């Protein structure tokens, strides 16, 4: 790897806080970017795939592609958005290869149990029922709405970053997420009646 490539990723890693380093600058910047973004990329992929082992493989593929092509990213602020574009394309490629319907949020239940479990069995049951209801309603949304919600809440991307990943205007992203959440809320309220 030549010095120009190392400097390009090092420049793009400014946002990650990576230090410029003449020897191994590219590798150091990549490692720091990996450490900073892996959890978000993993959460996003998991929300679309719903299987931990497949998610690990796809996340590895994302970072492999990022390592190989990382020198092409010229703007520091664009690195995370570019990483999520890769993740989105890797997930699409995964489903194309396996020719199956997207079941992105089917197994997200496990990820909802991040907080400490309650000591009250009744609370556990109510929380489980609420999570099941939420997942069931999320699956009823369109694939586009599911994608938007996954990028916003699982990937923790800003509206501007989602707009860059999906190629939509930022206003369109904001309105679409608002409407998707409104549809989700309406479905849940109708069930409660």
N, CA, C and O atoms as a DFTB+ gen file, in Angstrom:
772 C
 N C O
     1  1       0.855      -1.162       0.000
     2  2       0.000       0.000       0.000
     3  2       0.897       1.219       0.000
     4  3       1.846       1.298       0.781
     5  1       0.602       2.173      -0.873
     6  2       1.457       3.348      -0.926
     7  2       0.989       4.408       0.073
     8  3      -0.100       4.316       0.640
     9  1       1.833       5.404       0.271
    10  2       1.557       6.447       1.259
    11  2       0.315       7.259       0.947
    12  3      -0.366       7.729       1.860
    13  1       0.008       7.432      -0.350
    14  2      -1.173       8.208      -0.733
    15  2      -2.445       7.520      -0.258
    16  3      -3.360       8.177       0.238
    17  1      -2.508       6.184      -0.408
    18  2      -3.669       5.438       0.059
    19  2      -3.794       5.535       1.572
    20  3      -4.892       5.711       2.099
    21  1      -2.686       5.423       2.259
    22  2      -2.708       5.504       3.718
    23  2      -3.207       6.870       4.164
    24  3      -3.991       6.959       5.108
    25  1      -2.777       7.915       3.514
    26  2      -3.193       9.258       3.892
    27  2      -4.671       9.472       3.603
    28  3      -5.346      10.178       4.352
    29  1      -5.197       8.869       2.513
    30  2      -6.610       9.047       2.177
    31  2      -7.491       8.480       3.274
    32  3      -8.428       9.149       3.708
    33  1      -7.217       7.259       3.738
    34  2      -8.047       6.701       4.808
    35  2      -7.776       7.432       6.104
    36  3      -8.696       7.655       6.890
    37  1      -6.546       7.804       6.339
    38  2      -6.243       8.544       7.554
    39  2      -7.039       9.845       7.556
    40  3      -7.575      10.235       8.593
    41  1      -7.123      10.523       6.411
    42  2      -7.939      11.729       6.317
    43  2      -9.402      11.408       6.557
    44  3     -10.098      12.158       7.242
    45  1      -9.878      10.298       6.001
    46  2     -11.282       9.943       6.184
    47  2     -11.560       9.462       7.586
    48  3     -12.716       9.402       8.004
    49  1     -10.525       9.121       8.315
    50  2     -10.717       8.641       9.679
    51  2     -10.595       9.756      10.709
    52  3     -10.598       9.495      11.912
    53  1     -10.490      10.990      10.246
    54  2     -10.402      12.102      11.185
    55  2     -11.596      12.071      12.124
    56  3     -11.464      12.321      13.322
    57  1     -12.755      11.764      11.574
    58  2     -13.980      11.716      12.374
    59  2     -13.899      10.647      13.455
    60  3     -14.505      10.789      14.517
    61  1     -13.154       9.578      13.190
    62  2     -13.032       8.510      14.172
    63  2     -11.997       8.823      15.217
    64  3     -11.846       8.081      16.187
    65  1     -11.287       9.902      15.037
    66  2     -10.257      10.266      15.993
    67  2      -8.950       9.538      15.745
    68  3      -8.077       9.516      16.613
    69  1      -8.806       8.945      14.573
    70  2      -7.583       8.206      14.265
    71  2      -6.410       9.180      14.162
    72  3      -6.542      10.275      13.615
    73  1      -5.281       8.770      14.687
    74  2      -4.078       9.592      14.637
    75  2      -3.351       9.354      13.319
    76  3      -3.305       8.231      12.818
    77  1      -2.791      10.409      12.771
    78  2      -1.974      10.255      11.570
    79  2      -0.672       9.587      11.963
    80  3      -0.040       9.938      12.959
    81  1      -0.301       8.636      11.169
    82  2       0.892       7.867      11.473
    83  2       1.541       7.530      10.143
    84  3       0.898       6.944       9.272
    85  1       2.789       7.888       9.978
    86  2       3.423       7.659       8.683
    87  2       3.602       6.177       8.403
    88  3       3.418       5.740       7.267
    89  1       3.951       5.406       9.401
    90  2       4.129       3.976       9.178
    91  2       2.887       3.267       9.689
    92  3       2.568       3.335      10.876
    93  1       2.191       2.591       8.794
    94  2       0.980       1.873       9.181
    95  2      -0.200       2.801       9.410
    96  3      -1.135       2.425      10.117
    97  1      -0.193       4.004       8.836
    98  2      -1.283       4.962       9.022
    99  2      -2.613       4.441       8.549
   100  3      -3.630       4.597       9.224
   101  1      -2.608       3.814       7.377
   102  2      -3.844       3.270       6.825
   103  2      -4.397       2.184       7.727
   104  3      -5.587       2.182       8.045
   105  1      -3.546       1.265       8.139
   106  2      -3.994       0.159       8.979
   107  2      -4.507       0.658      10.323
   108  3      -5.542       0.197      10.805
   109  1      -3.789       1.595      10.928
   110  2      -4.200       2.152      12.226
   111  2      -5.546       2.863      12.103
   112  3      -6.428       2.689      12.944
   113  1      -5.694       3.659      11.054
   114  2      -6.948       4.377      10.840
   115  2      -8.094       3.393      10.614
   116  3      -9.203       3.598      11.108
   117  1      -7.820       2.326       9.865
   118  2      -8.861       1.336       9.622
   119  2      -9.258       0.628      10.913
   120  3     -10.446       0.429      11.168
   121  1      -8.288       0.252      11.720
   122  2      -8.575      -0.423      12.990
   123  2      -9.438       0.472      13.878
   124  3     -10.391       0.000      14.498
   125  1      -9.111       1.742      13.940
   126  2      -9.888       2.659      14.766
   127  2     -11.296       2.849      14.203
   128  3     -12.258       2.932      14.966
   129  1     -11.426       2.919      12.877
   130  2     -12.751       3.019      12.261
   131  2     -13.548       1.743      12.533
   132  3     -14.743       1.808      12.823
   133  1     -12.901       0.601      12.443
   134  2     -13.548      -0.684      12.724
   135  2     -14.068      -0.710      14.164
   136  3     -15.212      -1.090      14.409
   137  1     -13.238      -0.312      15.092
   138  2     -13.640      -0.322      16.501
   139  2     -14.788       0.645      16.759
   140  3     -15.656       0.374      17.589
   141  1     -14.795       1.741      16.070
   142  2     -15.835       2.741      16.298
   143  2     -17.174       2.353      15.678
   144  3     -18.218       2.606      16.279
   145  1     -17.169       1.748      14.496
   146  2     -18.409       1.524      13.750
   147  2     -18.912       0.082      13.750
   148  3     -20.033      -0.162      13.306
   149  1     -18.136      -0.866      14.224
   150  2     -18.541      -2.267      14.131
   151  2     -19.895      -2.521      14.789
   152  3     -20.749      -3.182      14.198
   153  1     -20.103      -2.013      15.985
   154  2     -21.347      -2.278      16.707
   155  2     -22.557      -1.755      15.939
   156  3     -23.582      -2.434      15.864
   157  1     -22.451      -0.560      15.371
   158  2     -23.570       0.016      14.620
   159  2     -23.835      -0.773      13.340
   160  3     -24.986      -1.046      12.997
   161  1     -22.773      -1.133      12.645
   162  2     -22.936      -1.916      11.410
   163  2     -23.531      -3.276      11.741
   164  3     -24.426      -3.750      11.041
   165  1     -23.037      -3.908      12.810
   166  2     -23.558      -5.211      13.232
   167  2     -25.047      -5.104      13.556
   168  3     -25.836      -5.938      13.112
   169  1     -25.442      -4.080      14.331
   170  2     -26.847      -3.905      14.710
   171  2     -27.721      -3.709      13.477
   172  3     -28.811      -4.274      13.386
   173  1     -27.246      -2.916      12.539
   174  2     -28.012      -2.694      11.315
   175  2     -28.183      -3.998      10.534
   176  3     -29.295      -4.341      10.133
   177  1     -27.093      -4.716      10.323
   178  2     -27.174      -5.964       9.559
   179  2     -28.062      -6.967      10.290
   180  3     -28.877      -7.644       9.664
   181  1     -27.911      -7.068      11.609
   182  2     -28.726      -8.003      12.381
   183  2     -30.208      -7.670      12.257
   184  3     -31.043      -8.571      12.175
   185  1     -30.539      -6.379      12.243
   186  2     -31.948      -5.993      12.115
   187  2     -32.518      -6.387      10.764
   188  3     -33.731      -6.547      10.633
   189  1     -31.671      -6.544       9.762
   190  2     -32.132      -6.926       8.430
   191  2     -32.089      -8.433       8.216
   192  3     -32.859      -8.964       7.417
   193  1     -31.195      -9.134       8.922
   194  2     -30.990     -10.568       8.691
   195  2     -31.612     -11.415       9.798
   196  3     -32.254     -12.427       9.518
   197  1     -31.426     -11.008      11.045
   198  2     -32.041     -11.711      12.156
   199  2     -31.323     -12.973      12.596
   200  3     -31.906     -13.782      13.318
   201  1     -30.075     -13.168      12.184
   202  2     -29.314     -14.347      12.565
   203  2     -27.906     -13.894      12.926
   204  3     -27.217     -13.266      12.122
   205  1     -27.489     -14.220      14.151
   206  2     -26.207     -13.729      14.650
   207  2     -25.038     -14.231      13.796
   208  3     -24.155     -13.450      13.442
   209  1     -25.024     -15.510      13.467
   210  2     -23.897     -16.060      12.708
   211  2     -23.805     -15.460      11.309
   212  3     -22.715     -15.118      10.850
   213  1     -24.939     -15.333      10.632
   214  2     -24.945     -14.723       9.298
   215  2     -24.521     -13.262       9.404
   216  3     -23.790     -12.758       8.551
   217  1     -24.985     -12.582      10.458
   218  2     -24.622     -11.185      10.665
   219  2     -23.124     -11.027      10.841
   220  3     -22.533     -10.096      10.293
   221  1     -22.499     -11.921      11.597
   222  2     -21.044     -11.858      11.784
   223  2     -20.335     -11.988      10.442
   224  3     -19.394     -11.246      10.160
   225  1     -20.784     -12.929       9.614
   226  2     -20.178     -13.123       8.299
   227  2     -20.346     -11.890       7.409
   228  3     -19.403     -11.456       6.748
   229  1     -21.558     -11.333       7.403
   230  2     -21.820     -10.179       6.555
   231  2     -21.071      -8.941       7.052
   232  3     -20.587      -8.146       6.247
   233  1     -20.976      -8.777       8.364
   234  2     -20.216      -7.643       8.910
   235  2     -18.740      -7.763       8.526
   236  3     -18.092      -6.771       8.195
   237  1     -18.222      -8.983       8.575
   238  2     -16.837      -9.207       8.155
   239  2     -16.662      -8.844       6.681
   240  3     -15.658      -8.245       6.294
   241  1     -17.642      -9.210       5.872
   242  2     -17.590      -8.877       4.449
   243  2     -17.614      -7.360       4.235
   244  3     -16.904      -6.841       3.374
   245  1     -18.429      -6.657       5.015
   246  2     -18.500      -5.192       4.916
   247  2     -17.137      -4.578       5.200
   248  3     -16.657      -3.733       4.443
   249  1     -16.515      -5.007       6.297
   250  2     -15.238      -4.397       6.663
   251  2     -14.101      -4.859       5.753
   252  3     -13.116      -4.140       5.579
   253  1     -14.227      -6.032       5.183
   254  2     -13.230      -6.464       4.204
   255  2     -13.289      -5.546       2.981
   256  3     -12.260      -5.092       2.479
   257  1     -14.517      -5.281       2.510
   258  2     -14.672      -4.386       1.358
   259  2     -14.213      -2.974       1.703
   260  3     -13.600      -2.293       0.881
   261  1     -14.514      -2.542       2.923
   262  2     -14.091      -1.204       3.346
   263  2     -12.570      -1.116       3.404
   264  3     -11.995      -0.090       3.041
   265  1     -11.919      -2.175       3.853
   266  2     -10.461      -2.173       3.930
   267  2      -9.844      -2.095       2.534
   268  3      -8.897      -1.346       2.292
   269  1     -10.404      -2.884       1.632
   270  2      -9.865      -2.926       0.272
   271  2     -10.090      -1.600      -0.457
   272  3      -9.196      -1.114      -1.149
   273  1     -11.262      -1.025      -0.306
   274  2     -11.610       0.186      -1.051
   275  2     -11.540       1.453      -0.206
   276  3     -11.863       2.531      -0.704
   277  1     -11.133       1.358       1.042
   278  2     -11.150       2.494       1.955
   279  2     -10.383       3.693       1.482
   280  3     -10.727       4.826       1.821
   281  1      -9.366       3.474       0.718
   282  2      -8.559       4.595       0.249
   283  2      -9.311       5.480      -0.725
   284  3      -8.885       6.607      -0.977
   285  1     -10.421       5.002      -1.281
   286  2     -11.179       5.774      -2.255
   287  2     -12.054       6.838      -1.588
   288  3     -12.516       7.755      -2.266
   289  1     -12.289       6.739      -0.294
   290  2     -13.119       7.709       0.407
   291  2     -12.273       8.953       0.671
   292  3     -11.233       8.873       1.324
   293  1     -12.711      10.078       0.172
   294  2     -11.909      11.297       0.273
   295  2     -12.359      12.206       1.416
   296  3     -11.529      12.933       1.962
   297  1     -13.621      12.194       1.797
   298  2     -14.115      13.089       2.839
   299  2     -14.268      12.334       4.151
   300  3     -14.816      11.232       4.188
   301  1     -13.781      12.936       5.213
   302  2     -13.857      12.300       6.529
   303  2     -15.301      12.060       6.948
   304  3     -15.615      11.006       7.500
   305  1     -16.175      13.014       6.695
   306  2     -17.568      12.905       7.121
   307  2     -18.328      11.834       6.342
   308  3     -19.373      11.364       6.791
   309  1     -17.816      11.453       5.199
   310  2     -18.518      10.489       4.355
   311  2     -18.219       9.039       4.729
   312  3     -18.879       8.132       4.219
   313  1     -17.247       8.797       5.601
   314  2     -16.812       7.428       5.863
   315  2     -17.920       6.549       6.433
   316  3     -18.130       5.440       5.942
   317  1     -18.636       7.015       7.459
   318  2     -19.681       6.182       8.059
   319  2     -20.820       5.952       7.069
   320  3     -21.341       4.841       6.970
   321  1     -21.203       6.980       6.347
   322  2     -22.263       6.829       5.349
   323  2     -21.849       5.817       4.294
   324  3     -22.644       4.968       3.892
   325  1     -20.617       5.909       3.851
   326  2     -20.093       4.975       2.848
   327  2     -20.100       3.552       3.399
   328  3     -20.429       2.609       2.680
   329  1     -19.741       3.395       4.665
   330  2     -19.730       2.085       5.312
   331  2     -21.131       1.480       5.334
   332  3     -21.290       0.285       5.086
   333  1     -22.147       2.291       5.628
   334  2     -23.520       1.786       5.643
   335  2     -24.045       1.513       4.246
   336  3     -24.914       0.659       4.076
   337  1     -23.545       2.209       3.249
   338  2     -23.913       1.881       1.867
   339  2     -23.371       0.493       1.517
   340  3     -24.054      -0.307       0.875
   341  1     -22.145       0.220       1.944
   342  2     -21.580      -1.110       1.730
   343  2     -22.425      -2.151       2.458
   344  3     -22.757      -3.192       1.890
   345  1     -22.772      -1.874       3.712
   346  2     -23.571      -2.818       4.505
   347  2     -24.915      -3.093       3.833
   348  3     -25.353      -4.240       3.753
   349  1     -25.555      -2.046       3.358
   350  2     -26.842      -2.205       2.674
   351  2     -26.684      -3.094       1.443
   352  3     -27.499      -3.988       1.216
   353  1     -25.655      -2.857       0.658
   354  2     -25.433      -3.657      -0.548
   355  2     -25.049      -5.095      -0.217
   356  3     -25.424      -6.014      -0.945
   357  1     -24.316      -5.302       0.858
   358  2     -23.957      -6.661       1.273
   359  2     -25.207      -7.427       1.693
   360  3     -25.351      -8.603       1.358
   361  1     -26.102      -6.783       2.414
   362  2     -27.351      -7.439       2.823
   363  2     -28.193      -7.786       1.597
   364  3     -28.740      -8.885       1.506
   365  1     -28.294      -6.857       0.664
   366  2     -29.046      -7.114      -0.574
   367  2     -28.425      -8.296      -1.320
   368  3     -29.133      -9.184      -1.794
   369  1     -27.109      -8.293      -1.416
   370  2     -26.418      -9.400      -2.087
   371  2     -26.662     -10.725      -1.381
   372  3     -26.814     -11.759      -2.032
   373  1     -26.699     -10.699      -0.066
   374  2     -26.966     -11.921       0.703
   375  2     -28.329     -12.503       0.323
   376  3     -28.447     -13.705       0.086
   377  1     -29.350     -11.658       0.264
   378  2     -30.679     -12.151      -0.070
   379  2     -30.800     -12.551      -1.533
   380  3     -31.564     -13.455      -1.873
   381  1     -30.062     -11.894      -2.379
   382  2     -30.070     -12.310      -3.781
   383  2     -29.457     -13.694      -3.926
   384  3     -29.969     -14.540      -4.660
   385  1     -28.353     -13.914      -3.217
   386  2     -27.687     -15.216      -3.305
   387  2     -28.581     -16.328      -2.787
   388  3     -28.574     -17.424      -3.346
   389  1     -29.308     -16.091      -1.793
   390  2     -30.116     -17.146      -1.175
   391  2     -31.565     -17.143      -1.641
   392  3     -32.322     -18.044      -1.281
   393  1     -31.970     -16.156      -2.431
   394  2     -33.303     -16.079      -3.031
   395  2     -34.405     -16.349      -2.010
   396  3     -35.259     -17.212      -2.214
   397  1     -34.374     -15.620      -0.940
   398  2     -35.447     -15.778       0.036
   399  2     -35.970     -14.416       0.444
   400  3     -35.306     -13.394       0.268
   401  1     -37.142     -14.423       0.978
   402  2     -37.797     -13.194       1.405
   403  2     -37.060     -12.564       2.581
   404  3     -36.554     -13.267       3.456
   405  1     -37.006     -11.260       2.594
   406  2     -36.327     -10.571       3.695
   407  2     -37.127     -10.783       4.980
   408  3     -38.324     -10.506       5.060
   409  1     -36.409     -11.286       5.972
   410  2     -37.029     -11.489       7.282
   411  2     -36.273     -10.662       8.315
   412  3     -35.992     -11.122       9.422
   413  1     -35.954      -9.432       7.929
   414  2     -35.058      -8.580       8.703
   415  2     -35.347      -8.425      10.177
   416  3     -34.412      -8.355      10.975
   417  1     -36.607      -8.367      10.571
   418  2     -36.894      -8.099      11.974
   419  2     -37.489      -9.309      12.697
   420  3     -37.934      -9.194      13.840
   421  1     -37.498     -10.480      12.027
   422  2     -38.102     -11.665      12.632
   423  2     -37.473     -12.056      13.950
   424  3     -38.175     -12.433      14.888
   425  1     -36.172     -11.972      14.030
   426  2     -35.492     -12.448      15.239
   427  2     -34.881     -11.323      16.049
   428  3     -33.963     -11.539      16.840
   429  1     -35.396     -10.119      15.847
   430  2     -34.842      -8.984      16.556
   431  2     -35.211      -9.013      18.037
   432  3     -34.683      -8.216      18.813
   433  1     -36.075      -9.883      18.431
   434  2     -36.515      -9.979      19.820
   435  2     -35.324     -10.088      20.769
   436  3     -35.302      -9.452      21.822
   437  1     -34.336     -10.896      20.392
   438  2     -33.167     -11.062      21.240
   439  2     -32.465      -9.734      21.493
   440  3     -31.966      -9.492      22.592
   441  1     -32.425      -8.874      20.478
   442  2     -31.739      -7.597      20.649
   443  2     -32.543      -6.627      21.509
   444  3     -31.997      -5.629      21.978
   445  1     -33.827      -6.900      21.724
   446  2     -34.640      -6.034      22.567
   447  2     -34.388      -6.282      24.052
   448  3     -34.813      -5.487      24.889
   449  1     -33.714      -7.356      24.383
   450  2     -33.479      -7.702      25.783
   451  2     -32.099      -7.239      26.233
   452  3     -31.391      -7.957      26.940
   453  1     -31.734      -6.057      25.825
   454  2     -30.433      -5.507      26.203
   455  2     -30.437      -5.084      27.669
   456  3     -29.428      -5.239      28.358
   457  1     -31.561      -4.552      28.154
   458  2     -31.619      -4.110      29.541
   459  2     -31.665      -5.311      30.474
   460  3     -31.920      -6.438      30.052
   461  1     -31.412      -5.045      31.754
   462  2     -31.409      -6.119      32.737
   463  2     -32.814      -6.704      32.867
   464  3     -33.800      -5.968      32.832
   465  1     -32.906      -8.015      33.017
   466  2     -34.223      -8.637      33.144
   467  2     -34.886      -8.216      34.457
   468  3     -34.222      -7.975      35.465
   469  1     -36.193      -8.138      34.409
   470  2     -36.966      -7.775      35.588
   471  2     -37.061      -8.968      36.529
   472  3     -37.016     -10.120      36.096
   473  1     -37.192      -8.683      37.812
   474  2     -37.336      -9.769      38.776
   475  2     -38.795     -10.190      38.891
   476  3     -39.101     -11.196      39.532
   477  1     -39.696      -9.433      38.277
   478  2     -41.121      -9.728      38.334
   479  2     -41.542     -10.496      37.077
   480  3     -41.450      -9.958      35.974
   481  1     -42.001     -11.741      37.224
   482  2     -42.405     -12.530      36.059
   483  2     -43.537     -11.883      35.261
   484  3     -43.596     -12.027      34.040
   485  1     -44.428     -11.176      35.942
   486  2     -45.519     -10.516      35.243
   487  2     -44.981      -9.419      34.321
   488  3     -45.439      -9.282      33.186
   489  1     -44.008      -8.635      34.808
   490  2     -43.379      -7.606      33.979
   491  2     -42.669      -8.238      32.780
   492  3     -42.736      -7.713      31.668
   493  1     -41.985      -9.370      33.009
   494  2     -41.307     -10.076      31.918
   495  2     -42.302     -10.494      30.851
   496  3     -42.039     -10.342      29.658
   497  1     -43.429     -11.014      31.270
   498  2     -44.456     -11.468      30.335
   499  2     -45.012     -10.298      29.539
   500  3     -45.166     -10.386      28.321
   501  1     -45.314      -9.195      30.233
   502  2     -45.837      -8.016      29.539
   503  2     -44.823      -7.454      28.552
   504  3     -45.185      -7.054      27.446
   505  1     -43.556      -7.424      28.949
   506  2     -42.504      -6.922      28.069
   507  2     -42.350      -7.835      26.851
   508  3     -42.155      -7.356      25.734
   509  1     -42.437      -9.131      27.067
   510  2     -42.334     -10.093      25.970
   511  2     -43.494      -9.935      24.995
   512  3     -43.296      -9.969      23.781
   513  1     -44.707      -9.762      25.527
   514  2     -45.874      -9.568      24.669
   515  2     -45.766      -8.267      23.878
   516  3     -46.124      -8.223      22.701
   517  1     -45.276      -7.213      24.520
   518  2     -45.114      -5.925      23.830
   519  2     -44.074      -6.036      22.720
   520  3     -44.264      -5.496      21.630
   521  1     -42.977      -6.736      22.997
   522  2     -41.930      -6.913      21.977
   523  2     -42.465      -7.733      20.812
   524  3     -42.206      -7.408      19.654
   525  1     -43.205      -8.787      21.110
   526  2     -43.785      -9.625      20.045
   527  2     -44.758      -8.824      19.196
   528  3     -44.779      -8.949      17.971
   529  1     -45.555      -8.010      19.850
   530  2     -46.518      -7.180      19.132
   531  2     -45.796      -6.175      18.236
   532  3     -46.170      -5.981      17.079
   533  1     -44.767      -5.544      18.777
   534  2     -44.001      -4.581      17.990
   535  2     -43.371      -5.246      16.765
   536  3     -43.458      -4.714      15.658
   537  1     -42.752      -6.384      16.955
   538  2     -42.121      -7.084      15.830
   539  2     -43.151      -7.502      14.784
   540  3     -42.908      -7.393      13.582
   541  1     -44.292      -7.978      15.250
   542  2     -45.341      -8.399      14.320
   543  2     -45.799      -7.210      13.470
   544  3     -45.989      -7.348      12.262
   545  1     -45.973      -6.058      14.092
   546  2     -46.402      -4.872      13.355
   547  2     -45.295      -4.327      12.460
   548  3     -45.575      -3.846      11.362
   549  1     -44.059      -4.392      12.903
   550  2     -42.944      -3.961      12.059
   551  2     -42.880      -4.785      10.775
   552  3     -42.614      -4.247       9.700
   553  1     -43.124      -6.089      10.888
   554  2     -43.093      -6.964       9.700
   555  2     -44.205      -6.633       8.722
   556  3     -44.098      -6.934       7.533
   557  1     -45.270      -6.017       9.210
   558  2     -46.383      -5.656       8.334
   559  2     -46.093      -4.385       7.534
   560  3     -46.771      -4.107       6.545
   561  1     -45.098      -3.620       7.956
   562  2     -44.728      -2.423       7.203
   563  2     -44.050      -2.829       5.891
   564  3     -43.576      -3.956       5.745
   565  1     -44.014      -1.902       4.955
   566  2     -43.338      -2.170       3.678
   567  2     -41.844      -2.363       3.916
   568  3     -41.316      -1.946       4.946
   569  1     -41.172      -2.991       2.969
   570  2     -39.730      -3.196       3.069
   571  2     -39.008      -1.855       3.173
   572  3     -38.024      -1.736       3.902
   573  1     -39.486      -0.859       2.456
   574  2     -38.872       0.474       2.499
   575  2     -38.975       1.064       3.907
   576  3     -38.001       1.607       4.429
   577  1     -40.157       0.955       4.517
   578  2     -40.337       1.470       5.873
   579  2     -39.455       0.709       6.870
   580  3     -38.863       1.307       7.769
   581  1     -39.376      -0.610       6.701
   582  2     -38.522      -1.408       7.583
   583  2     -37.058      -0.978       7.442
   584  3     -36.334      -0.877       8.432
   585  1     -36.638      -0.731       6.212
   586  2     -35.259      -0.302       5.949
   587  2     -34.979       1.040       6.612
   588  3     -33.945       1.213       7.258
   589  1     -35.891       1.980       6.456
   590  2     -35.728       3.303       7.057
   591  2     -35.642       3.219       8.582
   592  3     -34.775       3.841       9.196
   593  1     -36.544       2.451       9.185
   594  2     -36.560       2.316      10.640
   595  2     -35.296       1.609      11.127
   596  3     -34.733       1.982      12.157
   597  1     -34.851       0.596      10.394
   598  2     -33.626      -0.107      10.791
   599  2     -32.410       0.808      10.720
   600  3     -31.571       0.782      11.620
   601  1     -32.300       1.613       9.671
   602  2     -31.169       2.536       9.557
   603  2     -31.206       3.589      10.661
   604  3     -30.165       3.955      11.206
   605  1     -32.391       4.071      10.989
   606  2     -32.515       5.130      11.994
   607  2     -32.278       4.608      13.412
   608  3     -31.526       5.215      14.174
   609  1     -32.907       3.497      13.771
   610  2     -32.884       3.067      15.160
   611  2     -31.871       1.967      15.454
   612  3     -31.316       1.934      16.552
   613  1     -31.616       1.086      14.528
   614  2     -30.610       0.047      14.746
   615  2     -29.233       0.537      14.332
   616  3     -28.253       0.329      15.046
   617  1     -29.159       1.195      13.165
   618  2     -27.881       1.698      12.687
   619  2     -27.500       3.024      13.318
   620  3     -26.346       3.442      13.235
   621  1     -28.462       3.691      13.950
   622  2     -28.248       4.977      14.617
   623  2     -27.689       6.022      13.663
   624  3     -26.832       6.816      14.050
   625  1     -28.162       6.031      12.426
   626  2     -27.725       7.012      11.451
   627  2     -28.571       8.267      11.553
   628  3     -29.737       8.208      11.944
   629  1     -27.989       9.394      11.205
   630  2     -28.736      10.650      11.165
   631  2     -29.574      10.666       9.881
   632  3     -29.393       9.833       8.994
   633  1     -30.486      11.626       9.806
   634  2     -31.301      11.746       8.599
   635  2     -30.417      12.012       7.375
   636  3     -30.671      11.474       6.297
   637  1     -29.398      12.828       7.540
   638  2     -28.500      13.134       6.418
   639  2     -27.760      11.878       5.965
   640  3     -27.590      11.653       4.767
   641  1     -27.321      11.062       6.919
   642  2     -26.603       9.836       6.573
   643  2     -27.531       8.832       5.891
   644  3     -27.130       8.168       4.935
   645  1     -28.764       8.718       6.374
   646  2     -29.731       7.820       5.733
   647  2     -30.017       8.302       4.321
   648  3     -30.130       7.495       3.399
   649  1     -30.133       9.602       4.146
   650  2     -30.401      10.135       2.818
   651  2     -29.278       9.788       1.851
   652  3     -29.533       9.493       0.683
   653  1     -28.035       9.822       2.329
   654  2     -26.900       9.464       1.474
   655  2     -26.886       7.966       1.166
   656  3     -26.570       7.570       0.044
   657  1     -27.224       7.136       2.147
   658  2     -27.226       5.685       1.941
   659  2     -28.291       5.272       0.936
   660  3     -28.037       4.444       0.061
   661  1     -29.494       5.853       1.064
   662  2     -30.619       5.440       0.217
   663  2     -30.780       6.288      -1.044
   664  3     -31.601       5.971      -1.905
   665  1     -30.009       7.351      -1.156
   666  2     -30.117       8.202      -2.341
   667  2     -31.410       9.003      -2.375
   668  3     -31.945       9.271      -3.450
   669  1     -31.911       9.383      -1.214
   670  2     -33.128      10.180      -1.110
   671  2     -32.767      11.540      -0.531
   672  3     -31.688      11.716       0.034
   673  1     -33.669      12.494      -0.674
   674  2     -33.427      13.784      -0.046
   675  2     -33.618      13.648       1.465
   676  3     -34.346      12.771       1.931
   677  1     -32.967      14.512       2.210
   678  2     -33.069      14.461       3.669
   679  2     -34.506      14.715       4.113
   680  3     -34.984      14.083       5.055
   681  1     -35.190      15.628       3.447
   682  2     -36.588      15.924       3.783
   683  2     -37.446      14.687       3.547
   684  3     -38.308      14.355       4.361
   685  1     -37.203      14.006       2.423
   686  2     -37.956      12.792       2.112
   687  2     -37.722      11.732       3.189
   688  3     -38.662      11.048       3.594
   689  1     -36.488      11.590       3.652
   690  2     -36.172      10.623       4.698
   691  2     -36.919      10.964       5.985
   692  3     -37.527      10.091       6.602
   693  1     -36.872      12.233       6.389
   694  2     -37.556      12.654       7.621
   695  2     -39.050      12.367       7.552
   696  3     -39.631      11.800       8.477
   697  1     -39.662      12.766       6.441
   698  2     -41.103      12.577       6.273
   699  2     -41.435      11.082       6.218
   700  3     -42.412      10.642       6.824
   701  1     -40.634      10.310       5.502
   702  2     -40.901       8.879       5.370
   703  2     -40.794       8.158       6.710
   704  3     -41.619       7.296       7.015
   705  1     -39.788       8.500       7.511
   706  2     -39.659       7.869       8.828
   707  2     -40.815       8.286       9.726
   708  3     -41.374       7.456      10.442
   709  1     -41.177       9.568       9.695
   710  2     -42.308      10.047      10.488
   711  2     -43.577       9.278      10.121
   712  3     -44.316       8.831      10.999
   713  1     -43.821       9.128       8.825
   714  2     -45.039       8.424       8.369
   715  2     -44.990       6.941       8.709
   716  3     -46.011       6.357       9.073
   717  1     -43.823       6.329       8.596
   718  2     -43.693       4.906       8.946
   719  2     -43.988       4.696      10.427
   720  3     -44.693       3.758      10.800
   721  1     -43.451       5.565      11.260
   722  2     -43.716       5.454      12.702
   723  2     -45.184       5.718      13.017
   724  3     -45.755       5.093      13.911
   725  1     -45.793       6.643      12.280
   726  2     -47.215       6.937      12.470
   727  2     -48.064       5.715      12.098
   728  3     -49.017       5.378      12.800
   729  1     -47.705       5.049      10.977
   730  2     -48.428       3.833      10.574
   731  2     -48.263       2.735      11.623
   732  3     -49.216       2.030      11.956
   733  1     -47.047       2.602      12.137
   734  2     -46.766       1.597      13.159
   735  2     -47.583       1.885      14.424
   736  3     -48.179       0.978      15.003
   737  1     -47.606       3.134      14.839
   738  2     -48.369       3.528      16.028
   739  2     -49.853       3.240      15.825
   740  3     -50.515       2.728      16.728
   741  1     -50.381       3.567      14.642
   742  2     -51.799       3.341      14.347
   743  2     -52.130       1.844      14.407
   744  3     -53.156       1.455      14.964
   745  1     -51.262       1.014      13.836
   746  2     -51.501      -0.438      13.871
   747  2     -51.541      -0.946      15.315
   748  3     -52.391      -1.763      15.668
   749  1     -50.627      -0.461      16.135
   750  2     -50.571      -0.917      17.522
   751  2     -51.786      -0.424      18.313
   752  3     -52.311      -1.146      19.160
   753  1     -52.230       0.806      18.037
   754  2     -53.428       1.334      18.716
   755  2     -54.675       0.564      18.312
   756  3     -55.539       0.292      19.144
   757  1     -54.768       0.212      17.030
   758  2     -55.937      -0.548      16.556
   759  2     -55.979      -1.919      17.230
   760  3     -57.057      -2.415      17.557
   761  1     -54.833      -2.523      17.437
   762  2     -54.794      -3.825      18.095
   763  2     -55.221      -3.704      19.562
   764  3     -55.846      -4.611      20.112
   765  1     -54.878      -2.585      20.181
   766  2     -55.180      -2.396      21.601
   767  2     -56.672      -2.205      21.852
   768  3     -57.154      -2.451      22.958
   769  1     -57.407      -1.767      20.826
   770  2     -58.842      -1.531      21.007
   771  2     -59.624      -2.781      21.141
   772  3     -60.844      -2.732      21.298
